[in-house]
Amino acid sequence: MNRGTTPTITFSTPLKAEDVAALSVVFTDKTGAVLIQKTLPDVTVCDYAIIFTLSQTETLGLPDGGITEAQIRIRDTGGIAYASNIVSVDSGRILKTGVI
């Protein structure tokens, strides 16, 4: 994922849309500091998918040429909590920083 872009992110889930009660998507740096966090109001919930778009400002906060980790956690309407595997994403460099 390149810094300064507006990527659309899709996570597959084991749940139908009406079964999702709460969720948290986090992107962290190598120290574990949270760089981006999304919750239920920030995303579109479809059957078996969570979809959202990151802003240029959000991706500009990612490490320049570094690694970002991402994970989604979901709680269903029955109270059962799920967590994805942690995914490592390369944060691609850009030559000139800033929003265009």
Secondary structure as a PSIPRED ss2 file (coil, helix, strand):
# PSIPRED VFORMAT (PSIPRED V4.0)

   1 M C   1.000  0.000  0.000
   2 N E   0.000  0.000  1.000
   3 R C   1.000  0.000  0.000
   4 G C   1.000  0.000  0.000
   5 T C   1.000  0.000  0.000
   6 T C   1.000  0.000  0.000
   7 P C   1.000  0.000  0.000
   8 T E   0.000  0.000  1.000
   9 I E   0.000  0.000  1.000
  10 T E   0.000  0.000  1.000
  11 F E   0.000  0.000  1.000
  12 S E   0.000  0.000  1.000
  13 T C   1.000  0.000  0.000
  14 P C   1.000  0.000  0.000
  15 L C   1.000  0.000  0.000
  16 K C   1.000  0.000  0.000
  17 A H   0.000  1.000  0.000
  18 E H   0.000  1.000  0.000
  19 D H   0.000  1.000  0.000
  20 V E   0.000  0.000  1.000
  21 A E   0.000  0.000  1.000
  22 A E   0.000  0.000  1.000
  23 L E   0.000  0.000  1.000
  24 S E   0.000  0.000  1.000
  25 V E   0.000  0.000  1.000
  26 V E   0.000  0.000  1.000
  27 F E   0.000  0.000  1.000
  28 T E   0.000  0.000  1.000
  29 D C   1.000  0.000  0.000
  30 K C   1.000  0.000  0.000
  31 T C   1.000  0.000  0.000
  32 G C   1.000  0.000  0.000
  33 A C   1.000  0.000  0.000
  34 V E   0.000  0.000  1.000
  35 L E   0.000  0.000  1.000
  36 I E   0.000  0.000  1.000
  37 Q E   0.000  0.000  1.000
  38 K E   0.000  0.000  1.000
  39 T E   0.000  0.000  1.000
  40 L H   0.000  1.000  0.000
  41 P H   0.000  1.000  0.000
  42 D H   0.000  1.000  0.000
  43 V C   1.000  0.000  0.000
  44 T E   0.000  0.000  1.000
  45 V E   0.000  0.000  1.000
  46 C E   0.000  0.000  1.000
  47 D C   1.000  0.000  0.000
  48 Y C   1.000  0.000  0.000
  49 A E   0.000  0.000  1.000
  50 I E   0.000  0.000  1.000
  51 I E   0.000  0.000  1.000
  52 F E   0.000  0.000  1.000
  53 T E   0.000  0.000  1.000
  54 L C   1.000  0.000  0.000
  55 S C   1.000  0.000  0.000
  56 Q H   0.000  1.000  0.000
  57 T H   0.000  1.000  0.000
  58 E H   0.000  1.000  0.000
  59 T H   0.000  1.000  0.000
  60 L H   0.000  1.000  0.000
  61 G C   1.000  0.000  0.000
  62 L C   1.000  0.000  0.000
  63 P C   1.000  0.000  0.000
  64 D C   1.000  0.000  0.000
  65 G C   1.000  0.000  0.000
  66 G C   1.000  0.000  0.000
  67 I E   0.000  0.000  1.000
  68 T E   0.000  0.000  1.000
  69 E E   0.000  0.000  1.000
  70 A E   0.000  0.000  1.000
  71 Q E   0.000  0.000  1.000
  72 I E   0.000  0.000  1.000
  73 R E   0.000  0.000  1.000
  74 I E   0.000  0.000  1.000
  75 R E   0.000  0.000  1.000
  76 D E   0.000  0.000  1.000
  77 T C   1.000  0.000  0.000
  78 G C   1.000  0.000  0.000
  79 G C   1.000  0.000  0.000
  80 I C   1.000  0.000  0.000
  81 A E   0.000  0.000  1.000
  82 Y E   0.000  0.000  1.000
  83 A E   0.000  0.000  1.000
  84 S C   1.000  0.000  0.000
  85 N C   1.000  0.000  0.000
  86 I C   1.000  0.000  0.000
  87 V E   0.000  0.000  1.000
  88 S E   0.000  0.000  1.000
  89 V E   0.000  0.000  1.000
  90 D E   0.000  0.000  1.000
  91 S C   1.000  0.000  0.000
  92 G E   0.000  0.000  1.000
  93 R C   1.000  0.000  0.000
  94 I C   1.000  0.000  0.000
  95 L C   1.000  0.000  0.000
  96 K C   1.000  0.000  0.000
  97 T C   1.000  0.000  0.000
  98 G C   1.000  0.000  0.000
  99 V C   1.000  0.000  0.000
 100 I C   1.000  0.000  0.000
